[in-house]
Amino acid sequence: MDAETLWRIPRVGAPAAAGGRLVVPVTRYPDPDSKGVTRLWQVEAGGDAKPLTCPDSDSTRPALDPTGTRLAFLRRVDGTRQVHVMRLDGGEAVPVTDLPWGVHGHAWLPDGSGLVVLADTHPDFQDPREAKEVVESQPDVHVTEDAVFRYWDTWLTGGRVPHLFRCDLDGTLRDLMPGWRRWMRWPIVRDPMADVAISPDGTRLLFCADVSPPPHRDIRWHLFQVDMEGGEPVDLTPDIPGHALRPRFLSATDVLYGRQDVPDYYADLVRLVVFDGREHRLALEWDSSPEEWEVTDSGTVFVAEDRGRRHLWEWSPGEEPAVLARGGSFAHPAPLGDGRTAAVHSTLSSPPEVVVVSRGGRSHVTSFTTDTMEGVPLGRVEEMVFSGGRGDPVHAWLIHPPAEASKPPLVHMIHGGPHSASLDGWHWRWNPQVFASDGYLVCQVNFHGSTSFGAGFAESIHGAWGDLPAIDVEAATDRLVEDGRVDPDRMAITGGSYGGYLVAWLTTRTDRYACAVAHAPVVDLPGMYATDVTMGRRRNYGAELFEDPDRVLAWSPNVHFGAVSTPTLVVHGEKDYRVPASQGLELYGLLKAKGVPARLVYYPDENHWVLTPRNSLHWHSEVLGWLRRWLGGSSYARFGD
């Protein structure tokens, strides 16, 4: 299992379901310079798949009309993605939008007479085309007084904001919120249509948008309603202290949505709430956060993490959630009717495929990855629970080399976040099977701060970022060494984002690791005021820098660098606004100034992640080459050699 194989595996996306039909997007990368081409497939009950779009048409975001007879999707036209509609009983796809900045997402009206589309415009102009001409004629400069002025890898200073449009099938468009200037959830790293709902009678729209006043220091997403004929949106949740997300109609009057009460803590528990036009009543208060919920013919299905896995659950108000399908990681549930739900499922040993789940069990209905995975040796997956910080039980995944050996080298793969988790699911960037195939025992610790182990466990690191997580990783190392399972002279720590922070922090605490890999590492906590969204610094660091600099600096790796001696590979992307590239450059500069062996890999065209095939292949050759240099391991040809 190597990086080349990883990029050959078809990538199965979120299914669309309606009228008993199922459409699945599958992305393939024909060569290292390809951006990927997505083809849509109709999947029958027995698992037979029929292509609906051409192999090179790159069609994304499928949506079936309520009867399941027509398909809407996005296809690139002259550099922008536009909505196309095709009949499933035959015929060519017809474009129905021609918006100058393209379309982010779309949804069918309940009667199938048209669609709602989400697209960028400029609120000072009625005509989006005129808006684009004026915006693009301005000097290439970013000017702002806002606290949030860029996000992920995109600047937000051009005046563009997303609007919802009604789109008739003849291409007629009506802006439903003219003059609207608030941000809806940024579409850069998530599906923005997840926060849009259309009433069953098609007369109104619900969506989530920011209510913070300029300069937007405290982003808060509230639930808004707008009439399908257009007008000024109305805030339905003016009194909630935090965020509303993902509205779904339970009936003509009742709406289910998620609520987070702490606006500056992204891992705050999500509580499901029912809004009936008069009140908000708590429907589900739980020690886990529901995700991706959808209303079915018998209740609600959602996914939620549980001790390193993401199960599929079913739930009705007044009842406790029950696991509908357990094990691995589920995503993107799509109700099919008759008590059945399609979803994407994967494990640490199996790439994503679509399954259909009911109370009677589950069945795999797609096999797009089977041919590529046939004959690929994979490592055995094991769970380990050990005593970590405060004596608490801590969970970890162990991925063994396919050719198991006595006392192999150990490679820690430390997850980011920090409030996320290493799950029993497939990962396209940090895939532990690729590392294990080079001869290493890979350890993924779900340290304090990780999700899926209760709210208290996640919150335990607030104000002390490097404390309990570092203890947990060290305790996992101690356990593996004491049990004689790894070679204590050949151990490494690797991680990205917060994982990169913890790698840098651990090198200030110990020299036991033969080498380290820090991808997009946080090394200078004060420098993180240059990140894209600065909310939550007081919670994360224990104080704002200007309130108590000593407390902030106590957990900043760059001021504890005196004893660092671990050879470190530093990786960063120039377009990373989440962890600015100056963080990685500072770590590399400190290592070089101190005379510690170090290597810098810097991608001018990548963001927080390395996403293009050619760069990813190079990334794997550099990271695995660094590990091989200091730990030994299987030969791994550098891409291009």
HELIX and SHEET records of a PDB file:
HELIX    1   1 ALA A    3  ARG A    8  1                                   6    
HELIX    2   2 PRO A  128  GLU A  136  1                                   9    
HELIX    3   3 PRO A  192  ASP A  195  5                                   4    
HELIX    4   4 THR A  370  MET A  373  1                                   4    
HELIX    5   5 GLY A  389  GLY A  391  5                                   3    
HELIX    6   6 PRO A  432  ALA A  436  1                                   5    
HELIX    7   7 ALA A  455  GLU A  459  1                                   5    
HELIX    8   8 LEU A  468  GLU A  482  1                                  15    
HELIX    9   9 TYR A  498  ARG A  509  1                                  12    
HELIX   10  10 PRO A  526  ALA A  530  5                                   5    
HELIX   11  11 ARG A  537  TYR A  541  1                                   5    
HELIX   12  12 PRO A  549  LEU A  553  1                                   5    
HELIX   13  13 PRO A  557  VAL A  559  5                                   3    
HELIX   14  14 ALA A  581  LYS A  594  1                                  14    
HELIX   15  15 PRO A  613  LEU A  631  1                                  19    
SHEET    1   A 3 ARG A  11  VAL A  12  0                                        
SHEET    2   A 3 ARG A  21  ARG A  28 -1                                        
SHEET    3   A 3 ALA A  16  ALA A  18 -1                                        
SHEET    1   B 4 ARG A  11  VAL A  12  0                                        
SHEET    2   B 4 ARG A  21  ARG A  28 -1                                        
SHEET    3   B 4 VAL A  37  VAL A  43 -1                                        
SHEET    4   B 4 ALA A  49  PRO A  51 -1                                        
SHEET    1   C 4 SER A  59  LEU A  64  0                                        
SHEET    2   C 4 ARG A  70  VAL A  77 -1                                        
SHEET    3   C 4 THR A  80  ARG A  87 -1                                        
SHEET    4   C 4 VAL A  94  PRO A  95 -1                                        
SHEET    1   D 4 GLY A 105  TRP A 108  0                                        
SHEET    2   D 4 GLY A 114  THR A 121 -1                                        
SHEET    3   D 4 VAL A 161  ASP A 168 -1                                        
SHEET    4   D 4 LEU A 173  ASP A 175 -1                                        
SHEET    1   E 2 ARG A 150  TYR A 151  0                                        
SHEET    2   E 2 THR A 154  TRP A 155 -1                                        
SHEET    1   F 4 VAL A 196  ILE A 198  0                                        
SHEET    2   F 4 ARG A 204  ASP A 210 -1                                        
SHEET    3   F 4 TRP A 221  ASP A 227 -1                                        
SHEET    4   F 4 VAL A 234  ASP A 235 -1                                        
SHEET    1   G 4 HIS A 243  PHE A 249  0                                        
SHEET    2   G 4 VAL A 255  GLN A 260 -1                                        
SHEET    3   G 4 ARG A 271  PHE A 275 -1                                        
SHEET    4   G 4 HIS A 280  LEU A 284 -1                                        
SHEET    1   H 4 GLU A 291  VAL A 295  0                                        
SHEET    2   H 4 THR A 300  ASP A 306 -1                                        
SHEET    3   H 4 ARG A 309  TRP A 315 -1                                        
SHEET    4   H 4 ALA A 322  ALA A 325 -1                                        
SHEET    1   I 4 SER A 329  GLY A 337  0                                        
SHEET    2   I 4 ARG A 340  THR A 347 -1                                        
SHEET    3   I 4 SER A 350  SER A 358 -1                                        
SHEET    4   I 4 GLY A 361  HIS A 364 -1                                        
SHEET    1   J 8 VAL A 381  SER A 387  0                                        
SHEET    2   J 8 PRO A 393  ILE A 399 -1                                        
SHEET    3   J 8 LEU A 441  ASN A 446 -1                                        
SHEET    4   J 8 LEU A 410  ILE A 414  1                                        
SHEET    5   J 8 MET A 491  GLY A 496  1                                        
SHEET    6   J 8 CYS A 515  HIS A 519  1                                        
SHEET    7   J 8 THR A 568  GLY A 573  1                                        
SHEET    8   J 8 ALA A 598  TYR A 603  1                                        
END                                                                             
